[in-house]
Amino acid sequence: MALVRILGRDNGAGLSRDMQLVSSLVERAGHDVEVVGFGNEKGVRMLREAGMWIARGWRGRADVQISLEHLYPLSLGLGRRNLLMPNPEWFRDKWRPVLPRLDGVLCKTRHAERIFGALGCATRFVGFTSEDRLDADVARTDTFLHLAGRSPVKGTEAVLEAWRRHPEWPTLVVVQGPRYARPGAPADNIDHRIGRIDDAELRRLQNACRFHIAPSEAEGFGHCLMEAMSVGAVVITVDGEPMNELVDATTGVLVTAARTGTLGLARSFHVAPAAVEQAVEQVLAMAPAERAALGQRARTRFEDGDAAFRAGFAAATME
């Protein structure tokens, strides 16, 4: 039985859920798990790391430390083996000199595997998963859902602009945190929900909306995509890495980017409202059977990826 320490930023959102998921899988494999969730305050984090170093005197080092997204160089000496599970778009330049000190990089996507392999890291593709959000008791409607959350890189402005041009389209529900929200002119077919909504309502929306539109500029993995696939939605996303690893032409509709850029170590993909318009018109023109087939294949893709990740992750951390 090994002691596995999970290090990450406890942001109350995706990173917190990732820590919970990873720790549960390692614990289920029979290992002792310690979860260390840091906040944003640098001083508080350094004090906590100092306390961990003091505790090392009688506890010894963890057998394995897994850092999720963020690297904490001061903590590396607290583990016999150190692994990183990165989100390339949020990888900071200041961490590059630390990479040779790592024993390996666990990659959620093939996109990340190529990026960190090119940097000389020992990489291993492990995949990842998201929560299964399916609720078969919720009736489907021909509405669209765009989950922007607290991220500024979800392609939200292009989606909103496309809808403003088409008052005849079905309702678009946008769920977005207040920091980056730019509602613009009101429209009868845009339901812009700014602020946090409870999880039960979010899950209801995910199942009630037949179409999910997520032309993300970049994704470390793509929880909004995987959750959309889990409910068997018709998914629209951008034709760029790693989004098109999860969703391809057999499981959704891909939008061509108007331009690309960089975000951290990743490429970013920016869609124009016209491309969003074309994709929406495409799914609206689909026959019900075609929509159902896309949704079923998306659900199957989710189930297969989820099972593969859960079956192999814990073993990958110990090899």
C-alpha positions as CSV (number, residue, x, y, z in Angstrom):
1,M,0.0,0.0,0.0
2,A,1.5,3.3,-1.1
3,L,0.9,6.9,0.1
4,V,-0.3,9.0,-2.8
5,R,-0.5,12.8,-2.4
6,I,-2.7,14.8,-4.7
7,L,-1.7,18.4,-5.1
8,G,-3.9,21.0,-6.8
9,R,-5.7,24.3,-6.7
10,D,-8.9,24.1,-4.8
11,N,-11.0,26.5,-6.9
12,G,-14.4,25.2,-6.0
13,A,-15.0,24.3,-9.6
14,G,-13.3,22.0,-12.2
15,L,-10.0,21.6,-10.5
16,S,-11.6,20.7,-7.2
17,R,-13.7,18.1,-9.0
18,D,-10.6,16.7,-10.7
19,M,-8.8,16.3,-7.3
20,Q,-11.9,14.4,-5.9
21,L,-12.0,12.2,-9.0
22,V,-8.3,11.3,-9.0
23,S,-8.2,10.7,-5.3
24,S,-11.2,8.4,-5.3
25,L,-9.7,6.2,-8.0
26,V,-6.4,5.9,-6.2
27,E,-8.1,5.2,-2.9
28,R,-10.3,2.5,-4.5
29,A,-7.1,0.8,-5.7
30,G,-6.2,0.3,-2.1
31,H,-3.7,3.1,-1.5
32,D,-3.6,5.8,1.2
33,V,-4.5,9.2,-0.3
34,E,-3.7,12.7,1.0
35,V,-5.4,15.5,-0.9
36,V,-3.7,19.0,-0.6
37,G,-5.8,21.7,-2.1
38,F,-4.1,25.1,-2.3
39,G,-5.9,28.4,-2.6
40,N,-4.8,31.5,-4.4
41,E,-2.9,33.2,-1.6
42,K,0.8,32.7,-2.2
43,G,1.7,33.4,1.4
44,V,-0.8,30.9,2.8
45,R,0.4,28.3,0.3
46,M,4.0,28.7,1.3
47,L,3.1,28.4,5.0
48,R,1.3,25.2,4.2
49,E,4.2,23.8,2.2
50,A,6.5,24.7,5.1
51,G,4.3,22.7,7.4
52,M,4.4,19.7,5.1
53,W,8.2,19.9,5.1
54,I,8.2,19.9,8.9
55,A,5.8,16.9,8.9
56,R,8.1,15.0,6.6
57,G,10.6,14.7,9.5
58,W,8.4,12.1,11.1
59,R,6.1,11.0,8.3
60,G,8.6,10.6,5.6
61,R,7.9,11.3,1.9
62,A,4.9,10.3,-0.1
63,D,5.5,7.4,-2.4
64,V,3.9,9.3,-5.3
65,Q,2.8,12.9,-5.7
66,I,0.5,13.9,-8.5
67,S,0.2,17.6,-9.3
68,L,-3.0,18.6,-11.2
69,E,-2.5,21.5,-13.6
70,H,-0.3,23.5,-11.3
71,L,3.3,22.7,-10.5
72,Y,4.5,23.4,-6.9
73,P,8.3,23.3,-7.1
74,L,8.8,23.6,-3.3
75,S,6.7,20.5,-2.8
76,L,8.6,18.2,-5.1
77,G,11.0,17.0,-2.5
78,L,8.1,15.7,-0.4
79,G,7.5,12.8,-2.8
80,R,9.7,9.9,-3.9
81,R,8.1,10.1,-7.4
82,N,6.5,13.2,-8.8
83,L,3.9,13.2,-11.7
84,L,2.2,16.0,-13.4
85,M,-1.3,15.8,-14.9
86,P,-1.4,19.1,-16.9
87,N,-3.8,21.3,-18.7
88,P,-1.4,22.6,-21.4
89,E,-3.3,25.9,-22.0
90,W,-2.7,27.0,-18.4
91,F,0.9,25.8,-18.1
92,R,3.2,28.7,-17.1
93,D,6.6,29.4,-18.6
94,K,8.1,29.7,-15.1
95,W,7.5,25.9,-14.7
96,R,9.5,24.8,-17.7
97,P,12.8,24.6,-15.8
98,V,11.0,22.2,-13.3
99,L,10.0,19.6,-15.9
100,P,13.3,17.6,-15.7
101,R,12.7,17.0,-12.1
102,L,9.4,15.2,-12.8
103,D,9.3,11.4,-13.1
104,G,6.5,11.5,-15.6
105,V,3.6,13.4,-17.2
106,L,0.1,11.8,-17.2
107,C,-1.7,13.1,-20.2
108,K,-5.5,13.5,-20.4
109,T,-5.4,14.0,-24.2
110,R,-3.1,13.0,-27.1
111,H,-2.7,16.7,-27.7
112,A,-1.1,17.0,-24.3
113,E,1.0,13.9,-24.9
114,R,2.5,15.4,-28.0
115,I,3.2,18.8,-26.4
116,F,5.0,17.4,-23.3
117,G,6.7,14.7,-25.3
118,A,8.3,17.5,-27.5
119,L,9.5,19.1,-24.3
120,G,11.5,15.9,-23.4
121,C,9.1,14.6,-20.7
122,A,8.3,11.0,-20.1
123,T,4.7,11.0,-21.1
124,R,1.9,8.5,-20.7
125,F,-1.6,8.9,-22.1
126,V,-4.2,8.0,-19.4
127,G,-7.3,9.8,-20.7
128,F,-9.7,11.3,-18.3
129,T,-13.4,11.5,-17.6
130,S,-16.3,13.7,-16.4
131,E,-19.3,13.2,-14.2
132,D,-22.1,11.2,-15.9
133,R,-25.0,13.8,-16.0
134,L,-27.6,11.6,-17.7
135,D,-31.2,11.8,-16.3
136,A,-33.5,9.9,-18.6
137,D,-36.6,11.2,-16.8
138,V,-36.0,14.8,-18.1
139,A,-38.0,15.5,-21.3
140,R,-35.9,16.8,-24.2
141,T,-36.7,20.1,-25.9
142,D,-35.3,21.7,-29.0
143,T,-33.3,24.2,-27.1
144,F,-29.5,24.9,-27.0
145,L,-27.2,25.1,-24.0
146,H,-24.0,27.0,-23.8
147,L,-22.0,26.5,-20.6
148,A,-19.5,29.3,-20.3
149,G,-19.1,28.9,-16.6
150,R,-16.2,31.0,-15.2
151,S,-14.0,30.6,-18.2
152,P,-13.2,33.4,-20.8
153,V,-12.3,30.9,-23.5
154,K,-15.6,29.2,-24.4
155,G,-16.4,31.1,-27.6
156,T,-19.3,32.8,-25.8
157,E,-19.3,36.1,-27.8
158,A,-19.5,34.3,-31.1
159,V,-22.4,32.2,-29.9
160,L,-24.3,35.2,-28.6
161,E,-23.7,37.2,-31.8
162,A,-25.0,34.4,-33.9
163,W,-28.2,34.2,-31.9
164,R,-28.8,37.9,-32.1
165,R,-28.8,37.6,-35.9
166,H,-31.5,34.9,-35.8
167,P,-34.6,35.7,-33.7
168,E,-36.3,32.8,-35.4
169,W,-33.9,30.2,-33.8
170,P,-34.9,28.2,-30.7
171,T,-34.0,29.4,-27.3
172,L,-30.3,29.5,-26.3
173,V,-29.6,29.1,-22.6
174,V,-26.3,30.6,-21.5
175,V,-24.9,29.8,-18.1
176,Q,-22.0,32.1,-17.2
177,G,-20.2,33.5,-14.2
178,P,-20.4,37.3,-13.7
179,R,-16.7,38.1,-14.2
180,Y,-16.7,37.6,-18.0
181,A,-20.4,38.1,-18.8
182,R,-21.2,40.5,-21.6
183,P,-25.0,40.1,-22.1
184,G,-25.3,42.8,-24.8
185,A,-28.7,43.6,-26.3
186,P,-31.5,41.4,-25.0
187,A,-33.1,38.9,-27.3
188,D,-36.4,37.0,-26.9
189,N,-34.6,33.7,-27.7
190,I,-31.6,34.1,-25.4
191,D,-31.9,33.1,-21.7
192,H,-28.6,34.5,-20.3
193,R,-28.2,33.2,-16.7
194,I,-25.4,35.1,-15.1
195,G,-24.2,33.8,-11.7
196,R,-24.1,30.4,-10.1
197,I,-27.0,28.0,-10.5
198,D,-27.5,25.0,-8.3
199,D,-26.4,21.6,-9.5
200,A,-29.8,20.2,-9.7
201,E,-31.0,22.9,-12.1
202,L,-27.8,22.6,-14.1
203,R,-28.3,18.9,-14.6
204,R,-31.9,19.5,-15.6
205,L,-30.7,21.9,-18.2
206,Q,-28.1,19.6,-19.5
207,N,-30.7,16.9,-20.1
208,A,-33.5,19.1,-21.3
209,C,-31.5,20.9,-24.0
210,R,-31.2,18.6,-27.0
211,F,-28.3,20.7,-28.4
212,H,-25.1,21.7,-26.6
213,I,-22.9,24.3,-28.2
214,A,-19.3,24.6,-27.0
215,P,-16.9,26.2,-29.5
216,S,-14.1,26.4,-26.9
217,E,-10.9,28.3,-27.8
218,A,-9.0,25.7,-25.8
219,E,-9.6,22.9,-23.3
220,G,-7.3,21.0,-20.9
221,F,-9.7,18.1,-21.3
222,G,-13.2,19.3,-22.0
223,H,-15.6,18.6,-19.1
224,C,-18.4,20.6,-20.8
225,L,-18.0,18.4,-23.9
226,M,-17.8,15.1,-22.0
227,E,-20.8,16.0,-19.9
228,A,-22.8,16.9,-23.0
229,M,-21.8,13.5,-24.5
230,S,-22.9,11.8,-21.3
231,V,-26.5,13.0,-21.7
232,G,-26.5,12.0,-25.4
233,A,-26.8,15.6,-26.6
234,V,-26.1,16.8,-30.2
235,V,-22.8,18.5,-29.5
236,I,-21.3,21.4,-31.6
237,T,-17.7,22.3,-30.9
238,V,-14.6,23.6,-32.7
239,D,-12.5,21.5,-35.1
240,G,-9.3,21.9,-33.1
241,E,-7.2,20.0,-30.5
242,P,-8.2,18.6,-28.1
243,M,-11.9,19.3,-28.6
244,N,-11.9,17.2,-31.8
245,E,-10.4,14.3,-29.9
246,L,-13.6,13.9,-27.9
247,V,-16.1,15.0,-30.5
248,D,-15.7,14.2,-34.2
249,A,-18.0,14.0,-37.2
250,T,-19.5,10.7,-35.9
251,T,-20.4,12.1,-32.5
252,G,-21.2,15.7,-33.2
253,V,-20.7,18.7,-35.4
254,L,-17.4,20.5,-35.8
255,V,-17.0,24.2,-36.5
256,T,-14.0,25.5,-38.5
257,A,-12.0,28.2,-36.7
258,A,-11.5,31.5,-38.3
259,R,-8.1,32.0,-36.8
260,T,-5.7,30.4,-34.3
261,G,-3.5,31.7,-31.6
262,T,-1.6,30.4,-28.5
263,L,-2.7,29.9,-24.9
264,G,0.0,28.6,-22.6
265,L,1.6,25.6,-24.4
266,A,-1.6,25.0,-26.5
267,R,-3.0,26.4,-29.7
268,S,-6.2,28.4,-29.3
269,F,-9.1,28.3,-31.9
270,H,-11.4,31.2,-32.4
271,V,-14.7,30.8,-34.3
272,A,-16.6,33.5,-36.1
273,P,-20.3,34.0,-35.7
274,A,-20.9,33.0,-39.3
275,A,-19.4,29.5,-38.6
276,V,-21.6,29.1,-35.6
277,E,-24.6,30.1,-37.8
278,Q,-23.7,27.4,-40.3
279,A,-23.4,24.7,-37.6
280,V,-26.7,25.6,-35.9
281,E,-28.5,25.6,-39.2
282,Q,-27.0,22.2,-40.0
283,V,-28.3,20.6,-36.8
284,L,-31.7,22.3,-37.1
285,A,-32.1,20.7,-40.5
286,M,-31.3,17.2,-39.3
287,A,-34.0,14.6,-39.2
288,P,-35.0,13.4,-35.7
289,A,-33.4,10.0,-36.4
290,E,-30.1,11.6,-37.4
291,R,-30.0,13.7,-34.2
292,A,-30.8,10.6,-32.1
293,A,-28.0,8.6,-33.7
294,L,-25.5,11.4,-33.1
295,G,-26.5,11.6,-29.5
296,Q,-26.4,7.8,-29.0
297,R,-22.9,7.6,-30.5
298,A,-21.8,10.5,-28.2
299,R,-23.2,8.6,-25.2
300,T,-21.3,5.5,-26.2
301,R,-18.1,7.4,-26.7
302,F,-18.5,8.8,-23.2
303,E,-19.1,5.4,-21.7
304,D,-16.1,3.9,-23.4
305,G,-13.7,6.7,-22.4
306,D,-15.0,6.7,-18.8
307,A,-14.5,3.0,-18.4
308,A,-11.0,3.0,-19.9
309,F,-9.8,5.8,-17.6
310,R,-11.3,4.3,-14.5
311,A,-9.8,0.9,-15.2
312,G,-6.3,2.1,-15.9
313,F,-5.5,5.3,-14.0
314,A,-4.5,4.0,-10.6
315,A,-2.1,1.5,-12.1
316,A,-0.6,4.1,-14.3
317,T,0.4,6.2,-11.3
318,M,2.4,3.4,-9.7
319,E,4.4,2.3,-12.8
